[in-house]
Amino acid sequence: MEFKNSTEGAVFRVLRNAPPSHYLLNIQSFSSLNNLNKFISNNFDAGDFKWKLCLYPNGDKENKGEGHISVYLELA
């Protein structure tokens, strides 16, 4: 990491060895998820790790997320 101060503000730069990764989750009808408490995606690889996407369409009530959409990225 590199931090550099200037008269215009701070510059923050992060260098990494791994290329960026992405995962596409296509939901045909989000309203069809309203009856679910939690949706978990299939495992996918990114940055030499296995991940899964956890989605709470009506919010994660255990973490005070009720009334919102809660989305988490978890190690598989």
Contacts in CASP RR format, 6 or more apart in sequence:
PFRMAT RR
TARGET T0000
AUTHOR 0000-0000-0000
METHOD contacts of the structure
MODEL  1
MEFKNSTEGAVFRVLRNAPPSHYLLNIQSFSSLNNLNKFISNNFDAGDFK
WKLCLYPNGDKENKGEGHISVYLELA
1 12 0 8 1.000
1 13 0 8 1.000
1 14 0 8 1.000
1 15 0 8 1.000
2 11 0 8 1.000
2 12 0 8 1.000
2 13 0 8 1.000
2 15 0 8 1.000
3 10 0 8 1.000
3 11 0 8 1.000
3 12 0 8 1.000
4 10 0 8 1.000
4 11 0 8 1.000
4 13 0 8 1.000
5 11 0 8 1.000
18 47 0 8 1.000
18 48 0 8 1.000
21 45 0 8 1.000
21 46 0 8 1.000
21 47 0 8 1.000
22 46 0 8 1.000
23 41 0 8 1.000
23 44 0 8 1.000
23 46 0 8 1.000
23 51 0 8 1.000
23 53 0 8 1.000
25 41 0 8 1.000
25 53 0 8 1.000
25 55 0 8 1.000
27 33 0 8 1.000
30 57 0 8 1.000
33 39 0 8 1.000
33 55 0 8 1.000
33 57 0 8 1.000
34 57 0 8 1.000
34 58 0 8 1.000
36 57 0 8 1.000
37 56 0 8 1.000
37 58 0 8 1.000
38 54 0 8 1.000
38 55 0 8 1.000
38 56 0 8 1.000
39 54 0 8 1.000
39 55 0 8 1.000
39 56 0 8 1.000
39 57 0 8 1.000
40 52 0 8 1.000
40 53 0 8 1.000
40 54 0 8 1.000
40 55 0 8 1.000
41 52 0 8 1.000
41 53 0 8 1.000
41 54 0 8 1.000
41 55 0 8 1.000
42 52 0 8 1.000
43 50 0 8 1.000
43 51 0 8 1.000
43 52 0 8 1.000
43 76 0 8 1.000
44 50 0 8 1.000
44 51 0 8 1.000
44 52 0 8 1.000
45 51 0 8 1.000
49 75 0 8 1.000
49 76 0 8 1.000
50 75 0 8 1.000
50 76 0 8 1.000
51 73 0 8 1.000
51 74 0 8 1.000
51 75 0 8 1.000
51 76 0 8 1.000
52 73 0 8 1.000
52 74 0 8 1.000
52 76 0 8 1.000
53 71 0 8 1.000
53 72 0 8 1.000
53 73 0 8 1.000
53 74 0 8 1.000
54 71 0 8 1.000
54 72 0 8 1.000
54 73 0 8 1.000
54 74 0 8 1.000
55 69 0 8 1.000
55 70 0 8 1.000
55 71 0 8 1.000
55 72 0 8 1.000
56 65 0 8 1.000
56 69 0 8 1.000
56 70 0 8 1.000
56 71 0 8 1.000
57 69 0 8 1.000
58 66 0 8 1.000
58 67 0 8 1.000
58 69 0 8 1.000
59 65 0 8 1.000
59 66 0 8 1.000
59 67 0 8 1.000
59 68 0 8 1.000
59 69 0 8 1.000
59 70 0 8 1.000
60 66 0 8 1.000
60 70 0 8 1.000
60 72 0 8 1.000
63 70 0 8 1.000
END
